[in-house]
Amino acid sequence: MSPNTPVRADAAVIALVGVAHATSHLFHLLLPPLFPLLMPEFGFGYTEAGFLMTVFFVISGLGQAFAGILVDRYGARRVLMVGIGLLMSSGLALAVAANYPMLLLAAALAGLGNAVFHPSDFSILNRKVSPPRLGYAFSVHGLSGSLGWALGAAISGMALAAGNWRIAGV
């Protein structure tokens, strides 16, 4: 990237990566607001609820190194699209869950999907944003993740108000 890259081109890349990162963080908080409904419906307690989140974060954390290899081999855009598809699949798996193992599958799919975001996002930002604006790009990336957390809780809450936990999954 040239330092003379138009602001508009950099802003578009930064915005798209920001939206992707917000989506990633939104899925961090897909399940926890639903626990008060999921626990009695599926007959599990706080330990099992915590284990669902453990599955999500362990797979996500360990998967980031592997995702970095995939980004280097196949490209950040492709890997990011697969991650978004996996997150969508996790929401659908949650929506159709009939038992606790299916909830584990939804958490695992979400963890796999989440694993690709940091390797993909930073690769895209470093390759597509001009050096003088990289600081702004990384700041927007961090802020968008926090906004995704806020939106995740709000979206789950609105979906619950409008219907039920299955709608929240969708």
Phi, psi and omega in degrees: 000138179274146175297347181265012178301135180301142179305321183300318179294315178297317182298322179296315179296314181300318181294315181296317178294323177298317178296318178298316180294321176298321177299317178302311182289329175304319181287343173299326185249028175286312185281313188307318178294343181269349183306319180300335177267322182291321185299309178290326182294321182258358175069042176235165184251195184294327179297313179292325177296315177297325179294325176302316180289327177297316177302313180303307188284328177293314178297318179297313182294311180292328182289341183295322179295316178295320179297324177299321177296318179296321178299315179295326184276318188248349180103144185296319183298313180300313182295321178298318179296320176297318179299316178296320176298320178294322177296318177298318179298323180294321177296319178291322177298320176298315184298331182256005184301133179246352181200174182298317177302328177289327174294321175299319177298316179300317179295320180294316178298319178295321177297317177298315179297319181293331185299335187276345192293309182296313178300317181291312183301311183291327176296314180297313181299316181294329182271331189252342182258137181295145184309320181295342182252006181297322178301316177297319181299314180292326177294315178296322178302311180296315180297319182295327175298315178296320177296325176298321177298315180297317180293325180301312179294319181294317181294317177300317179297317179294320179295321178295320179294326182276340184198255182209185183294333178292322176295322177300322178297319179289000000 
